[in-house]
Structures are given as structure tokens and as C-alpha cells.
Amino acid sequence: MQLSKGSRDCEHGRVQEDISYIRQMLNELRSVADRDGCDMLCYLIEMACLEASEIEKEKPNSRFYG
């Protein structure tokens, strides 16, 4: 079943909001890990932040939008 353009736009907006929230939480977790001197954990969280940023830039017809 194909989604209508309006449904895809709504889906895109929801995904964008979710990814933005995830990125914000990752940034907070990175701050905690950094404060506690967990270098490897900081690195891994930074990689997840970069991935979230890339997903935010994706177009609605990409792999993350069905």
C-alpha cells in the first residue's frame, strides 16, 4: 500500500522529530560519559550522533521512510 503525499509528509515530520530527540538525548549522554572520563563510550556516542545527523538530512523517500 502506498502512502499519499500528505501521509508521507506527516511520516517524514514524525521521523524528523524522533531523530532530533534521539540526537539531543545522545548529546546529553555524551556529556555524562565525558564528565566521567569514559573515552570509548564518548566515541561511540559521537558516532551515533553523527548517524542521527545524517538521518535528519535524508529525504523522505530514503530507506528510513519506508
OpenMM code with the backbone's topology and positions (N, CA, C; nanometers):
from openmm import Vec3, app, unit

residues = "MET GLN LEU SER LYS GLY SER ARG ASP CYS GLU HIS GLY ARG VAL GLN GLU ASP ILE SER TYR ILE ARG GLN MET LEU ASN GLU LEU ARG SER VAL ALA ASP ARG ASP GLY CYS ASP MET LEU CYS TYR LEU ILE GLU MET ALA CYS LEU GLU ALA SER GLU ILE GLU LYS GLU LYS PRO ASN SER ARG PHE TYR GLY".split()
positions = [
    Vec3(0.0836, -0.1181, 0.0000),
    Vec3(0.0000, 0.0000, 0.0000),
    Vec3(0.0880, 0.1243, 0.0000),
    Vec3(0.0611, 0.2148, -0.0902),
    Vec3(0.1382, 0.3383, -0.0960),
    Vec3(0.0723, 0.4452, -0.0107),
    Vec3(0.1568, 0.5272, 0.0521),
    Vec3(0.1058, 0.6389, 0.1306),
    Vec3(0.0804, 0.7579, 0.0402),
    Vec3(-0.0213, 0.8366, 0.0727),
    Vec3(-0.0454, 0.9597, -0.0022),
    Vec3(0.0645, 1.0597, 0.0313),
    Vec3(0.0767, 1.1641, -0.0497),
    Vec3(0.1800, 1.2651, -0.0259),
    Vec3(0.1650, 1.3266, 0.1129),
    Vec3(0.0412, 1.3555, 0.1537),
    Vec3(0.0179, 1.4122, 0.2864),
    Vec3(0.0626, 1.3185, 0.3969),
    Vec3(0.0345, 1.1890, 0.3796),
    Vec3(0.0760, 1.0898, 0.4792),
    Vec3(0.2275, 1.0793, 0.4855),
    Vec3(0.2922, 1.0836, 0.3682),
    Vec3(0.4388, 1.0774, 0.3655),
    Vec3(0.4988, 1.1994, 0.4326),
    Vec3(0.4409, 1.3173, 0.4091),
    Vec3(0.4914, 1.4392, 0.4723),
    Vec3(0.4776, 1.4307, 0.6238),
    Vec3(0.3630, 1.3781, 0.6689),
    Vec3(0.3398, 1.3617, 0.8123),
    Vec3(0.4399, 1.2619, 0.8701),
    Vec3(0.4587, 1.1506, 0.8001),
    Vec3(0.5558, 1.0483, 0.8421),
    Vec3(0.6957, 1.1081, 0.8489),
    Vec3(0.7326, 1.1846, 0.7466),
    Vec3(0.8644, 1.2489, 0.7424),
    Vec3(0.8815, 1.3416, 0.8627),
    Vec3(0.7800, 1.4200, 0.8935),
    Vec3(0.7873, 1.5114, 1.0072),
    Vec3(0.8043, 1.4378, 1.1385),
    Vec3(0.7313, 1.3269, 1.1539),
    Vec3(0.7411, 1.2489, 1.2774),
    Vec3(0.8795, 1.1883, 1.2919),
    Vec3(0.9311, 1.1322, 1.1835),
    Vec3(1.0649, 1.0731, 1.1874),
    Vec3(1.1676, 1.1807, 1.2202),
    Vec3(1.1561, 1.2968, 1.1586),
    Vec3(1.2498, 1.4063, 1.1853),
    Vec3(1.2466, 1.4449, 1.3331),
    Vec3(1.1264, 1.4547, 1.3906),
    Vec3(1.1138, 1.4883, 1.5329),
    Vec3(1.1770, 1.3808, 1.6202),
    Vec3(1.1515, 1.2555, 1.5876),
    Vec3(1.2077, 1.1446, 1.6657),
    Vec3(1.3600, 1.1444, 1.6603),
    Vec3(1.4152, 1.1622, 1.5413),
    Vec3(1.5610, 1.1613, 1.5262),
    Vec3(1.6225, 1.2808, 1.5976),
    Vec3(1.5575, 1.3952, 1.5905),
    Vec3(1.6072, 1.5137, 1.6609),
    Vec3(1.6114, 1.4879, 1.8118),
    Vec3(1.5057, 1.4258, 1.8642),
    Vec3(1.5000, 1.3924, 2.0063),
    Vec3(1.6113, 1.2944, 2.0436),
    Vec3(1.6303, 1.1927, 1.9620),
    Vec3(1.7368, 1.0947, 1.9869),
    Vec3(1.8726, 1.1632, 1.9889),
    Vec3(1.8955, 1.2531, 1.8933),
    Vec3(2.0238, 1.3238, 1.8863),
    Vec3(2.0454, 1.4089, 2.0116),
    Vec3(1.9402, 1.4750, 2.0580),
    Vec3(1.9506, 1.5551, 2.1801),
    Vec3(1.9862, 1.4682, 2.3006),
    Vec3(1.9213, 1.3535, 2.3121),
    Vec3(1.9493, 1.2631, 2.4236),
    Vec3(2.0919, 1.2083, 2.4156),
    Vec3(2.1365, 1.1768, 2.2948),
    Vec3(2.2739, 1.1294, 2.2771),
    Vec3(2.3741, 1.2359, 2.3211),
    Vec3(2.3463, 1.3616, 2.2889),
    Vec3(2.4358, 1.4693, 2.3311),
    Vec3(2.4431, 1.4790, 2.4829),
    Vec3(2.3291, 1.4608, 2.5492),
    Vec3(2.3298, 1.4623, 2.6957),
    Vec3(2.4090, 1.3436, 2.7512),
    Vec3(2.3887, 1.2263, 2.6932),
    Vec3(2.4631, 1.1078, 2.7369),
    Vec3(2.6126, 1.1245, 2.7142),
    Vec3(2.6483, 1.1874, 2.6032),
    Vec3(2.7894, 1.2112, 2.5747),
    Vec3(2.8512, 1.3018, 2.6809),
    Vec3(2.7772, 1.4025, 2.7249),
    Vec3(2.8260, 1.4920, 2.8303),
    Vec3(2.8513, 1.4154, 2.9601),
    Vec3(2.7602, 1.3259, 2.9942),
    Vec3(2.7769, 1.2452, 3.1158),
    Vec3(2.8986, 1.1546, 3.1020),
    Vec3(2.9113, 1.0874, 2.9894),
    Vec3(3.0245, 0.9975, 2.9670),
    Vec3(3.1563, 1.0743, 2.9689),
    Vec3(3.1571, 1.1927, 2.9105),
    Vec3(3.2776, 1.2755, 2.9087),
    Vec3(3.3159, 1.3185, 3.0498),
    Vec3(3.2172, 1.3603, 3.1263),
    Vec3(3.2415, 1.4028, 3.2643),
    Vec3(3.3014, 1.2889, 3.3466),
    Vec3(3.2585, 1.1662, 3.3175),
    Vec3(3.3068, 1.0502, 3.3923),
    Vec3(3.4325, 0.9879, 3.3325),
    Vec3(3.4847, 1.0493, 3.2262),
    Vec3(3.6101, 1.0028, 3.1673),
    Vec3(3.5993, 0.8740, 3.0875),
    Vec3(3.4834, 0.8471, 3.0335),
    Vec3(3.4614, 0.7244, 2.9559),
    Vec3(3.4879, 0.7529, 2.8081),
    Vec3(3.6152, 0.7526, 2.7706),
    Vec3(3.6546, 0.7931, 2.6359),
    Vec3(3.5946, 0.7070, 2.5254),
    Vec3(3.5978, 0.5759, 2.5408),
    Vec3(3.5439, 0.4886, 2.4366),
    Vec3(3.3934, 0.5078, 2.4235),
    Vec3(3.3250, 0.5204, 2.5350),
    Vec3(3.1811, 0.5436, 2.5319),
    Vec3(3.1499, 0.6775, 2.4647),
    Vec3(3.2293, 0.7801, 2.4932),
    Vec3(3.2134, 0.9102, 2.4263),
    Vec3(3.2262, 0.8940, 2.2757),
    Vec3(3.3255, 0.8198, 2.2341),
    Vec3(3.3476, 0.7979, 2.0911),
    Vec3(3.2267, 0.7299, 2.0267),
    Vec3(3.1778, 0.6244, 2.0902),
    Vec3(3.0640, 0.5512, 2.0343),
    Vec3(2.9387, 0.6380, 2.0290),
    Vec3(2.9165, 0.7170, 2.1321),
    Vec3(2.8012, 0.8071, 2.1332),
    Vec3(2.8161, 0.9138, 2.0253),
    Vec3(2.9376, 0.9637, 2.0062),
    Vec3(2.9618, 1.0613, 1.8990),
    Vec3(2.9295, 1.0014, 1.7625),
    Vec3(2.9651, 0.8745, 1.7417),
    Vec3(2.9328, 0.8083, 1.6150),
    Vec3(2.7807, 0.7989, 1.5969),
    Vec3(2.7101, 0.7677, 1.7044),
    Vec3(2.5639, 0.7620, 1.6970),
    Vec3(2.5057, 0.9007, 1.6685),
    Vec3(2.5656, 1.0048, 1.7257),
    Vec3(2.5215, 1.1428, 1.6984),
    Vec3(2.5406, 1.1771, 1.5512),
    Vec3(2.6538, 1.1393, 1.4961),
    Vec3(2.6791, 1.1649, 1.3540),
    Vec3(2.5774, 1.0921, 1.2664),
    Vec3(2.5482, 0.9679, 1.3008),
    Vec3(2.4490, 0.8914, 1.2244),
    Vec3(2.3116, 0.9580, 1.2328),
    Vec3(2.2733, 1.0023, 1.3517),
    Vec3(2.1444, 1.0706, 1.3677),
    Vec3(2.1399, 1.1983, 1.2843),
    Vec3(2.2502, 1.2717, 1.2812),
    Vec3(2.2563, 1.3938, 1.1998),
    Vec3(2.2406, 1.3621, 1.0519),
    Vec3(2.3024, 1.2535, 1.0072),
    Vec3(2.2892, 1.2128, 0.8667),
    Vec3(2.1452, 1.1724, 0.8349),
    Vec3(2.0813, 1.1018, 0.9260),
    Vec3(1.9421, 1.0614, 0.9044),
    Vec3(1.8527, 1.1845, 0.8952),
    Vec3(1.8787, 1.2853, 0.9789),
    Vec3(1.7993, 1.4086, 0.9744),
    Vec3(1.8071, 1.4762, 0.8380),
    Vec3(1.9190, 1.4593, 0.7691),
    Vec3(1.9381, 1.5220, 0.6383),
    Vec3(1.8740, 1.4425, 0.5249),
    Vec3(1.8362, 1.3170, 0.5514),
    Vec3(1.7812, 1.2292, 0.4479),
    Vec3(1.6507, 1.2838, 0.3921),
    Vec3(1.6243, 1.2502, 0.2692),
    Vec3(1.4982, 1.2869, 0.2044),
    Vec3(1.3900, 1.1861, 0.2437),
    Vec3(1.2624, 1.2264, 0.2372),
    Vec3(1.1532, 1.1369, 0.2779),
    Vec3(1.1481, 1.0036, 0.2041),
    Vec3(1.2011, 0.9934, 0.0830),
    Vec3(1.1945, 0.8664, 0.0105),
    Vec3(1.3163, 0.7783, 0.0358),
    Vec3(1.3945, 0.8097, 0.1387),
    Vec3(1.5130, 0.7301, 0.1699),
    Vec3(1.4736, 0.6032, 0.2448),
    Vec3(1.5705, 0.5226, 0.2785),
    Vec3(1.5476, 0.3936, 0.3450),
    Vec3(1.4811, 0.4078, 0.4811),
    Vec3(1.4907, 0.5250, 0.5467),
    Vec3(1.4344, 0.5426, 0.6798),
    Vec3(1.2865, 0.5777, 0.6773),
    Vec3(1.2320, 0.5977, 0.5599),
    Vec3(1.0933, 0.6408, 0.5493),
    Vec3(1.0058, 0.5394, 0.4778),
    Vec3(1.0504, 0.4156, 0.4746),
    Vec3(0.9687, 0.3092, 0.4177),
    Vec3(0.9771, 0.3026, 0.2742),
] * unit.nanometer
topology = app.Topology()
chain = topology.addChain("A")
for resn in residues:
    res = topology.addResidue(resn, chain)
    for name in ("N", "CA", "C"):
        topology.addAtom(name, app.Element.getBySymbol(name[0]), res)
